[in-house]
Amino acid sequence: MTPLEVKHAIERAGFTQAKIGRKLDPPVTPQAVNRIIHAGAISARVHEAIACAINRPVEEIWPEYYLRKASNG
């Protein structure tokens, strides 16, 4: 998915980047969530939170990271 598609999916699911960040323990800022959506940073726990919020597998949202990681062992 493109970053824009991820953002729209988050909105359609009734979430915001801020709400996703606040649900994490410890919480992260909306700016951190945004950086992760745009692949400027990688965080498995934020990826999982986003995937859960939009009901999609992380491999579908970020295949360039998770499918490559799986194929490398």
C-alpha positions in Angstrom: 0.0 0.0 0.0 1.1 3.5 -0.6 1.4 5.9 2.3 -1.7 7.7 1.1 -3.6 4.5 0.9 -2.5 3.7 4.5 -3.6 7.1 5.7 -7.0 6.8 4.0 -7.5 3.3 5.4 -6.7 4.6 8.9 -9.3 7.3 8.5 -12.0 4.9 7.1 -11.4 2.7 10.1 -12.2 5.6 12.4 -8.7 6.1 13.6 -6.2 8.9 13.5 -2.4 8.7 13.6 -2.6 10.3 17.0 -5.1 7.7 18.3 -2.9 4.8 17.1 0.2 6.4 18.7 -1.7 6.8 22.0 -2.8 3.2 22.1 0.8 1.9 22.2 2.6 1.3 25.4 4.7 3.4 25.6 2.8 5.8 23.4 4.4 7.4 20.3 3.7 10.8 18.7 1.6 11.2 15.6 4.7 12.4 13.9 6.4 9.1 14.6 3.4 7.2 13.2 3.6 9.4 10.1 7.3 8.8 9.6 6.7 5.0 9.9 3.8 5.2 7.4 6.2 6.9 5.0 9.0 4.4 5.6 11.2 7.1 7.1 11.5 4.8 10.1 10.6 1.2 10.9 8.8 0.0 14.0 7.3 -3.5 14.2 5.0 -2.5 17.0 3.7 0.6 15.1 3.3 -1.5 12.0 1.3 -4.1 13.9 -0.9 -1.3 15.5 -1.7 0.2 12.1 -2.3 -3.3 10.6 -4.7 -4.1 13.5 -6.5 -0.7 13.1 -7.1 -1.2 9.4 -7.6 -5.0 9.6 -4.9 -5.8 7.1 -1.8 -8.0 7.4 1.5 -6.1 7.8 2.8 -8.0 4.7 0.1 -6.4 2.6 0.8 -2.9 3.9 4.6 -3.1 3.8 5.5 -6.0 1.5 8.9 -4.4 0.7 9.9 -5.0 4.3 8.0 -8.0 5.5 8.1 -10.2 2.4 11.8 -9.5 1.9 12.5 -10.2 5.6 10.6 -13.5 5.4 12.5 -14.6 2.2 15.9 -13.8 3.8 15.2 -16.0 6.8 
